[in-house]
């Protein structure tokens, strides 16, 4: 029996042998959010150390700028390392070799990095998955989060996902987010010849509107999901000490 796993073919088409669309998407998002909390924190701290006097809003602006630069430039390992210092390549790009896969990886890193700036815990796999899917969906994803967690209408992701959430609740939430994603991008209605999800699905969208346009959509979604940046750095984030340049000359 053939193993049901993701593999790459040609120019990055993703194949999920024998899988339903839900299973393929779940595996793809699972790969995208594989970065652990320490790696994301390292990336954010690297930016903060380079710009120790900047506010959370300014650091988020830099995260957005680097994300847009990465997805509109090279999708290879060199481009990834340049765009994400402190993390290096987002994943083993050689194993997928796909511009589309890289876009999803970069989107996941942006989502998790902004969550880190907001002080939202990202140490749990299911929580990371919820963050990535919600940003991909935008307002409709946030509506699912609010409904699933009983959060107030108009609340941000920080308010909804910032507290302690039982594991079964998180798993149910992610199942709903996956279904909403499939409905939004009509993956269930598209032919999955030979189990191909991309480029028939998201790959077609990227090819149609361009990486830069889609990148801006992801950025706008993240702003809706997370809301305004905190004015001060959250107490659970490390204090960055500005470098000492020596006494000023009189």
N, C-alpha and C positions, 0 to 999 in steps of 0.2 A: 504494500500500500504506500502510495506516495505521501511524503510528509506534507502537512498543511502549514506552509511557512511562506514568508515573503521572500522573493528573490528578484534579481534585476535582470532585464534583458535589453539588448539594443541600447537605445539612448536614454534608458532610465524608466521604461515602462515597468510598473510594479505588477507582479503576478502573485495571486493568492490561489494556489491550486485547490479547487474544491470548496472554496469558501464563499459564504454569502456576503453581500456588500457590507453588512454590519460587522462581520468578522474581519474583513479586509481593512475597513476603516479603523476598527478598534486596534488592530495590530500596527497600522501605520501611525496612529496617534501615540500608541504606546512607545514606538521607537522615537517619535519626535520629542516626547517629554522625558527621555531617558536620563537627561542631565540631573544629577543629584543636587540638593540644596547647597552643599559646599562649593560646587563648581560655579553655580549661578552667583552666589555671594562673592566668590573670588573675582568674577567678571565685574560686578557692580563696584566692589571695593577698589579694583584697579582704576576704574574711571574716577572714583572719588579721590584716590591718592594723586592722580594726575591733576585734579581740579578740586583741591581741598576746601576752597571757599565757596563752592557752588551749592545752591539749594537743591532739594529733591526735584523740584520742577526743572531746574537746569540740567540735572543729570538725566532725567527722563527724556528731555529734548535731545541730549547726546545719544541716548540709547536708540531713539527713533531715527536719528540721522544715520547712525551706523547701520541700523537694520535696512534702511532704504538704500544706502550705498551698497550693502552686500547683495541684496536681491536684484538690484539693477546692474550689478557688475558681474564679475566672474562667479560661477557656481562651483568652482573647483576648490581644492584644499588650500591653495595659496590665497585666494580671495577670502576664504573663511577665516584663516589665521590672521590676516590683516584687519579684517572687520571686527573680530572678536578677540582682542589681546587679553591674555590671562586665561583664556579657555582653549585657544588653539582651534583646531577644526572641530566643528560642532559635533560631528560623529565620524565614523569611518566612511567618508564620502566615496572611497574607492569601491565599497561594497554595493552602493546604490548607483553612483555615478550619474545622478539625475538632477537636472536643474529644478524640477518640480519637488523632489524629495528635499533638496537643499532649502527651497522656499519654505516648506513646512517646518523644517528644523529651525530655520532662522526665526520664523513666526513664533515657534514654541519658546525659544530663548528670549525673545522680546517680551512675551507674556510673563514668563517666570521672573525675568529681571525687574520688570515694573512692579510685579507683586512684591518682590524683595524690597524695593524702595519704599513701598507702602507699608512694609512691616507685616505682610500677610504670610503666614507659615507655608512653606513649600516642601517640607520634609517628608510628606506623605504622598505616595504615588497617585492615589485616587484624587487627592486634592490638586496635584499638578495637572492631571488629566482634565479635571473640571475647568481649571483656569485656561488651559490651551483651547479647549473646545468652546468655552464661552466667548473668548476673544475672537475666535474664528467666526462665530455666529453673530456677535455684536449684541444689539438690544434684544433680539429674540432669544439669545442664549441667556442673557441676564434675567429675562422674564421667567425662563424655566428654573433658574437658580432660586429666584425669589419665591416662586410657587412651591418648589420642592422643600425649601427650608423654612417656609412661613415667614420670610422677610418682608418688610414693608415695601410697598410700591414706591419706586423712586430711589431706593437704597442702592448703594454701590456694592461692588464685589467685596471690598474690604469689610463692610458691615455684614454681608451675607456669609462669607467664608472665613472670616477672621477668627471665629471661636472654635470650640471643640465640637466636632460633628461625628456621630457614630459611623463606623465603617459601613454598615448596611445602608444607611441613608446616602452616603457618598456614592456607593455602587449603583443604587437606584437612580440617583441624580445623573450619573454619567451615562447610564442606559438611555435616559430621556434625552440627554444632549446629543448622543449619537444618532438617535432616531430623528431629532429635529434637524441635525446636520444633513442627513440623507434626504430628508424631505426638501430642505432649502435648496440643495444643489442637484436634486432629482437624480441622484445616483441609482436609485432603485429602478428608474424608468429607462436608464441607458443600457445598451447592450454591453455585457461583460464577456465578450468573446474570449475564450480560453482563460477566463478568470482575470482579465485585465481590468484594473481600476483606473490606471493612468496610462496614457493621457486622455482616455475617453471621458473621465470625470473632471477632476480639478485641473488636469493638464490642459484640457480644452479651454477652460476659463482663463488660465494663465496665458495660453497662446492667443486668445481672442482679445484680451484687454491689455496685455502687457504687464510685466512684473512691477513696473513702477506704479501703475494705476492700482493694481491689486495690493501692492505694499502700502499705499496710502489708505486703502480701505481697511487694512488690518490695523494701521495706526489709529484711524478714526474709531474703529471698534474698541480698541484698547482704552481710548480716552472715555468712551461712553461707559465701558464696563468698570473701570477703576475710579472714574471721577477725577476731580482736581488733585494734584499732588499735595502731600502734607506740607505745611509751612516749615516744620522742623523735622529733623530726622527722627524716626520712631525710636523709642527707648531700647527696643530689642535689636537695633542695628549698631555696629561698632562705631566708636568715636574715632574720627580721622584727625590726626594731628598734622597741622600744616608744617612744611619744612621750614627750618630756621635759616634765614639768609644772612645772618650776622648783623651786627649793629649798624644802624644807618649812619652815613657820614654827615657830619654837621657842617 
